[in-house]
Amino acid sequence: MIGGVRTAFASNQSITAAVFECRAQIGSTDQDLLLAFVGGKHDPVSALDALRSAFPDVAITGGSAAGAITTGGFGYTGFELGLVAFQGPDVTPQVITTSALLDGEEAAGRVLGTAVRSRTADGAAVLLLFDSVASAAPLRLHPASQLMSGFQSGLNDRVVHVVGGGLLTDINISGGWIFVDHQVCKHAMAALVFPACIRASTAILHGCRPVSSFMNITRIEGAEVLELNGEPALTVIERMLGLELGTTSGQELSLVATLGQKQGDPFAPYDENNYVNRLILQANPARGSITLFEPDFAVGTRVQIMSRDNVLMLESVERGVAELSRRTAGVDCIFALYIDCAGRASVMSGASTEEAELVLQTLAPTFPFMGFYSGVEIAPFAGDYSRPLDWTGVLSVFQRAP
């Protein structure tokens, strides 16, 4: 039997009403798996109860999302609900989970990667979802770079197409949670392993350009960059951006700049696809430091200050989506998933156009589509190795292999 995928969207202050709306859109066909993206203003336990009531005997995965994006509507008020319903063994992914992130992200990722390796062959499509927030006060994230390092180690020589995102309750990074084994969990991660007949094609949508020469990180502690070229990092960044030291909060810095590491030939012409950018989480004027979203840079890492460019972001969306549409034309596409950095929402980026809406307009899918606003995005980069990326949009089209 050939199965299928259906999507649904609702925005309602009542989670019960939102689930009812989505249930009506999906229809009466029995489903095998429900992937849910639940706005952070909804109570998670109430959301799970409502979903289980409306979809009895259906496995449920997913979790919190800062917002949802569909052809039927999108938003990030916190009251959105996006559902992806899978029906049939040929399209329904297996769900493998771990709740051990708090004990060590790399170790938990390795265990999950090992489990995924045992259930896949080369070329398999895998979707990773994880709770982004380890602690809200003080704010500490689950580092996706460590998680992915462990995951890739667990995969060993298995080459799979991995995309994913960190789950948030809102664009202010207040929290996150995930559904695991019919419960609402913190510090958890899920891998959705698609059947062997399903393949994925992915486009990474960027939007930053370098505004400095290359600099070396000369002092760093974890994710906190203290010195660039021997000077306090915050002093260097604010001088380069024309800002006055001490007047810029970390949030303001995160809206205008990132640190970028260029991959490959450092002297090659500028290509946005060659950069891995790290968002600035916060600044510490007393220490002259900035803290990045990920702790994967080290002493000696060569970086550039990258300006977050809204015009370039929108151009990247149009160009990247059009190219992905060209690559997947004529293929049996079953659904598309868009994992969108919450910082790209116009309320955060200041863009005059919602780039998520531009994705929908440019893709104009004739197949089911779902998107969610994330904390970190994971995608194949520079080959088959998947790694976390900041301030990107990751668009994947899942299709039946020819």
C-alpha distance (Angstrom), angle and dihedral (degrees) to the residues before:
residue distance angle dihedral
M1 . . .
I2 3.79 . .
G3 3.77 110.6 .
G4 3.74 131.2 -160.0
V5 3.78 147.7 -151.4
R6 3.80 127.4 -121.0
T7 3.78 130.4 -174.2
A8 3.79 133.1 -157.8
F9 3.80 137.2 -175.5
A10 3.79 136.0 -165.7
S11 3.78 136.8 164.1
N12 3.77 114.9 -157.2
Q13 3.80 136.3 138.5
S14 3.80 87.2 -131.3
I15 3.80 110.7 71.8
T16 3.80 89.7 -160.7
A17 3.80 90.6 56.0
A18 3.82 91.5 45.4
V19 3.80 91.7 52.2
F20 3.82 90.5 47.2
E21 3.82 90.4 52.8
C22 3.80 91.7 49.9
R23 3.79 92.3 45.9
A24 3.80 89.6 55.7
Q25 3.81 91.4 50.5
I26 3.81 93.8 50.2
G27 3.79 92.9 48.9
S28 3.76 133.0 -147.7
T29 3.81 100.3 -58.2
D30 3.80 112.0 121.6
Q31 3.79 111.9 -107.2
D32 3.81 129.5 -149.6
L33 3.80 99.9 -158.1
L34 3.78 135.9 13.0
L35 3.82 121.0 -155.8
A36 3.81 107.6 -162.2
F37 3.81 130.6 -168.1
V38 3.80 107.6 -167.2
G39 3.81 124.3 -167.1
G40 3.79 112.9 -116.1
K41 3.80 95.8 -120.6
H42 3.79 89.8 66.3
D43 3.79 117.2 88.9
P44 3.82 105.1 -110.3
V45 3.80 96.7 -142.9
S46 3.80 91.2 49.2
A47 3.81 89.0 48.1
L48 3.80 92.1 52.6
D49 3.81 91.8 46.7
A50 3.81 91.3 50.3
L51 3.81 92.2 48.3
R52 3.80 93.2 48.5
S53 3.81 90.5 48.6
A54 3.82 93.1 50.0
F55 3.82 94.7 40.2
P56 3.81 106.1 34.3
D57 3.80 116.8 -170.5
V58 3.82 91.5 10.0
A59 3.82 118.6 126.3
I60 3.82 111.7 -120.1
T61 3.79 129.2 -154.3
G62 3.81 135.1 159.9
G63 3.78 127.0 70.0
S64 3.78 144.1 -161.4
A65 3.79 122.4 -2.6
A66 3.79 132.1 -175.1
G67 3.80 87.0 -134.4
A68 3.78 143.8 -29.4
I69 3.81 133.5 -116.8
T70 3.81 124.8 -157.0
T71 3.77 140.3 145.1
G72 3.81 86.3 -104.2
G73 3.80 93.8 57.2
F74 3.77 143.4 -52.2
G75 3.78 140.1 -147.7
Y76 3.79 148.0 139.1
T77 3.81 103.6 -133.1
G78 3.81 90.3 119.9
F79 3.80 94.3 -112.6
E80 3.81 96.5 86.9
L81 3.79 124.1 117.0
G82 3.79 122.7 -166.6
L83 3.80 122.3 -175.9
V84 3.79 132.7 -170.5
A85 3.81 112.6 -167.0
F86 3.82 120.1 -162.1
Q87 3.79 121.4 -161.8
G88 3.79 123.9 179.8
P89 3.82 134.2 34.1
D90 3.79 93.0 -102.8
V91 3.83 93.8 63.9
T92 3.82 105.6 22.8
P93 3.82 114.7 100.8
Q94 3.78 125.2 -140.1
V95 3.80 112.8 -117.2
I96 3.81 119.0 -137.5
T97 3.81 118.5 -179.1
T98 3.77 144.0 -175.7
S99 3.81 129.0 -170.0
A100 3.80 95.5 -168.1
L101 3.82 102.9 97.3
L102 3.80 92.3 113.4
D103 3.81 89.5 59.1
G104 3.80 91.4 55.8
E105 3.78 130.7 -40.2
E106 3.80 96.3 -142.5
A107 3.81 94.1 49.4
A108 3.81 92.1 46.3
G109 3.79 90.8 48.5
R110 3.80 90.9 50.5
V111 3.80 92.2 52.8
L112 3.80 91.0 49.2
G113 3.80 92.6 45.6
T114 3.79 90.9 51.5
A115 3.81 90.5 51.6
V116 3.81 91.3 48.7
R117 3.81 91.2 49.3
S118 3.79 90.8 56.3
R119 3.81 91.4 55.8
T120 3.80 102.4 41.8
A121 3.77 144.2 62.2
D122 3.80 126.0 -147.2
G123 3.78 113.1 -66.5
A124 3.80 96.2 29.6
A125 3.80 118.4 149.0
V126 3.81 115.7 -123.7
L127 3.81 130.2 -177.5
L128 3.82 117.2 -157.5
L129 3.80 122.8 -161.0
F130 3.79 124.3 178.4
D131 3.79 142.0 169.0
S132 3.81 104.7 -98.2
V133 3.81 99.7 -162.5
A134 3.80 119.8 71.4
S135 3.81 93.2 173.1
A136 3.79 132.6 3.4
A137 3.82 97.4 -162.7
P138 2.93 106.8 61.0
L139 3.78 92.6 17.9
R140 3.78 111.8 -119.2
L141 3.77 125.6 162.3
H142 3.77 130.1 -150.6
P143 3.83 98.2 -110.9
A144 3.79 108.0 -121.2
S145 3.81 90.5 -161.1
Q146 3.81 91.8 62.3
L147 3.78 91.9 42.1
M148 3.81 91.1 51.8
S149 3.79 93.0 44.5
G150 3.79 88.8 57.8
F151 3.79 92.8 42.6
Q152 3.81 92.9 52.8
S153 3.81 89.3 47.5
G154 3.80 89.7 53.5
L155 3.81 90.8 49.8
N156 3.80 88.0 55.3
D157 3.82 106.2 177.5
R158 3.80 95.1 -9.0
V159 3.83 110.9 117.5
V160 3.80 111.4 -152.4
H161 3.80 134.6 162.2
V162 3.81 104.3 -112.3
V163 3.80 125.0 -173.3
G164 3.77 126.6 163.7
G165 3.75 151.1 135.3
G166 3.77 145.6 -138.3
L167 3.80 115.5 -106.3
L168 3.82 119.6 -126.6
T169 3.78 134.6 177.9
D170 3.82 93.0 -141.6
I171 3.79 143.6 -7.7
N172 3.84 90.3 -95.2
I173 3.83 90.3 66.8
S174 3.80 93.5 -119.5
G175 3.79 96.1 151.0
G176 3.77 148.7 -45.1
W177 3.80 141.4 -145.2
I178 3.79 140.8 179.6
F179 3.80 138.7 -150.8
V180 3.81 112.4 -112.1
D181 3.82 124.3 170.8
H182 3.82 94.1 -19.9
Q183 3.80 92.3 -49.0
V184 3.80 137.0 101.1
C185 3.81 107.4 -115.2
K186 3.78 140.5 -175.8
H187 3.81 124.8 -148.3
A188 3.79 92.2 24.5
M189 3.79 137.4 132.5
A190 3.79 133.6 -162.5
A191 3.79 131.1 -159.3
L192 3.80 116.6 -158.3
V193 3.81 106.2 -157.7
F194 3.80 112.0 -162.6
P195 3.82 123.5 -146.0
A196 3.79 117.6 -87.9
C197 3.81 91.2 -106.2
I198 3.83 91.3 62.8
R199 3.80 122.2 84.6
A200 3.79 130.9 179.6
S201 3.81 133.6 -142.3
T202 3.81 116.9 -162.8
A203 3.80 138.1 -163.7
I204 3.80 122.3 -165.2
L205 3.80 112.4 -147.7
H206 3.79 114.4 -155.7
G207 3.80 136.4 177.4
C208 3.83 113.0 -175.9
R209 3.79 131.8 105.2
P210 3.84 129.2 -168.8
V211 3.81 117.0 -102.5
S212 3.80 98.4 176.4
S213 3.77 140.4 47.7
F214 3.80 119.9 -103.3
M215 3.79 115.6 -67.5
N216 3.78 132.2 -176.1
I217 3.77 124.0 -128.1
T218 3.80 102.5 -123.8
R219 3.80 99.3 176.1
I220 3.79 129.1 23.9
E221 3.79 137.0 156.0
G222 3.78 112.2 -162.6
A223 3.81 105.6 -57.0
E224 3.83 93.5 -15.9
V225 3.80 111.9 100.5
L226 3.78 108.4 -157.0
E227 3.81 103.2 170.8
L228 3.79 138.8 26.7
N229 3.82 114.9 -170.1
G230 3.80 89.0 -13.6
E231 3.83 95.4 -54.6
P232 3.81 129.1 103.7
A233 3.79 104.9 -81.6
L234 3.81 95.1 -134.0
T235 3.82 90.9 51.7
V236 3.80 91.1 52.6
I237 3.79 94.8 47.0
E238 3.79 96.0 46.7
R239 3.81 91.2 46.4
M240 3.80 90.9 51.2
L241 3.79 91.8 47.7
G242 3.80 94.8 43.1
L243 3.79 94.1 -116.0
E244 3.79 127.1 140.8
L245 3.79 114.0 -109.7
G246 3.77 113.3 -109.3
T247 3.79 97.8 16.2
T248 3.79 97.6 83.7
S249 3.78 120.5 81.8
G250 3.77 121.6 -148.5
Q251 3.78 90.3 -107.8
E252 3.79 92.2 55.8
L253 3.79 91.2 47.7
S254 3.79 90.7 50.5
L255 3.79 89.3 56.8
V256 3.80 95.1 56.9
A257 3.80 109.1 28.1
T258 3.78 147.8 29.4
L259 3.78 134.7 -178.4
G260 3.79 111.6 -111.1
Q261 3.79 131.2 -160.1
K262 3.79 113.8 -157.1
Q263 3.79 114.5 -140.2
G264 3.78 123.0 -144.2
D265 3.80 122.8 -0.3
P266 3.83 108.0 15.3
F267 3.81 90.3 -154.7
A268 3.79 96.3 50.9
P269 3.83 116.3 115.3
Y270 3.79 115.3 -83.8
D271 3.79 113.8 -78.7
E272 3.79 118.8 166.9
N273 3.81 89.6 -147.0
N274 3.81 90.5 66.3
Y275 3.81 94.5 64.0
V276 3.77 132.6 89.1
N277 3.79 105.9 -162.4
R278 3.79 127.2 -160.4
L279 3.79 120.5 -155.0
I280 3.80 119.9 -133.4
L281 3.80 108.8 -116.2
Q282 3.79 97.6 -174.1
A283 3.80 144.3 -21.6
N284 3.80 129.1 -130.4
P285 3.83 111.4 -157.2
A286 3.82 91.3 -175.3
R287 3.81 91.1 59.7
G288 3.79 95.3 30.0
S289 3.79 88.7 -127.4
I290 3.77 141.9 127.4
T291 3.79 126.6 -147.8
L292 3.79 118.5 -141.1
F293 3.80 128.5 -151.0
E294 3.81 90.7 -113.9
P295 3.84 133.3 39.9
D296 3.80 95.0 -145.8
F297 3.82 99.0 108.5
A298 3.82 119.4 88.9
V299 3.79 142.4 -173.5
G300 3.78 105.8 -61.6
T301 3.80 96.1 26.3
R302 3.80 107.8 142.2
V303 3.81 111.1 -134.2
Q304 3.77 142.2 166.9
I305 3.78 130.7 -150.1
M306 3.77 106.9 -109.3
S307 3.78 124.4 -155.8
R308 3.78 116.5 -140.3
D309 3.78 101.2 -125.5
N310 3.81 117.1 -164.8
V311 3.80 93.8 -167.2
L312 3.79 90.9 51.6
M313 3.83 89.6 46.4
L314 3.79 92.3 56.6
E315 3.81 92.2 43.8
S316 3.81 89.5 50.6
V317 3.81 90.3 52.0
E318 3.79 93.8 52.2
R319 3.78 93.5 44.2
G320 3.82 97.1 42.8
V321 3.80 96.5 44.5
A322 3.79 92.5 47.0
E323 3.80 91.1 51.3
L324 3.82 92.5 48.1
S325 3.80 90.1 48.8
R326 3.80 89.3 52.6
R327 3.82 92.0 49.6
T328 3.81 94.0 50.0
A329 3.80 98.2 40.4
G330 3.78 112.6 126.0
V331 3.81 92.6 15.9
D332 3.81 122.2 118.8
C333 3.82 97.0 -105.3
I334 3.80 115.0 -169.2
F335 3.82 100.0 -176.4
A336 3.80 145.0 -27.8
L337 3.80 128.4 -130.5
Y338 3.80 125.3 -160.0
I339 3.81 118.5 -162.1
D340 3.79 105.7 -166.7
C341 3.80 126.9 -172.0
A342 3.81 108.1 -119.2
G343 3.80 88.8 -133.4
R344 3.81 89.9 67.0
A345 3.81 91.7 65.2
S346 3.80 108.7 110.1
V347 3.80 92.5 -119.6
M348 3.82 87.1 63.0
S349 3.80 103.4 30.2
G350 3.80 97.5 39.4
A351 3.80 90.6 -131.9
S352 3.79 114.5 157.4
T353 3.80 89.9 -137.8
E354 3.79 127.6 50.0
E355 3.78 102.3 -119.8
A356 3.82 89.9 -154.3
E357 3.79 88.9 61.3
L358 3.80 89.0 49.0
V359 3.81 89.2 53.9
L360 3.79 89.4 55.3
Q361 3.79 93.2 46.7
T362 3.79 93.7 47.7
L363 3.80 96.4 43.0
A364 3.82 95.6 41.1
P365 3.81 89.1 -176.5
T366 3.78 121.5 -151.5
F367 3.80 87.6 -163.6
P368 3.84 131.7 62.5
F369 3.80 115.9 -65.8
M370 3.81 132.9 -167.9
G371 3.78 133.0 172.4
F372 3.78 137.6 175.8
Y373 3.81 137.3 -169.0
S374 3.80 110.4 -112.1
G375 3.78 142.8 -172.9
V376 3.82 97.8 -133.7
E377 3.79 129.8 9.5
I378 3.81 125.0 -142.6
A379 3.79 122.8 -158.0
P380 3.81 142.5 147.6
F381 3.79 108.1 -81.8
A382 3.80 130.4 -173.4
G383 3.77 92.5 -5.8
D384 3.77 127.4 -26.9
Y385 3.81 98.5 -32.8
S386 3.79 109.5 107.8
R387 3.78 120.1 -148.1
P388 3.80 139.2 168.2
L389 3.80 117.4 -87.6
D390 3.82 130.4 -169.7
W391 3.81 129.8 -139.6
T392 3.78 92.6 9.2
G393 3.75 137.7 120.8
V394 3.80 115.9 -133.8
L395 3.80 114.1 -157.9
S396 3.81 117.6 -172.5
V397 3.79 128.1 -178.0
F398 3.80 114.6 -158.1
Q399 3.78 115.0 -152.7
R400 3.77 141.6 168.9
A401 3.77 111.7 -98.1
P402 3.82 113.4 -111.8
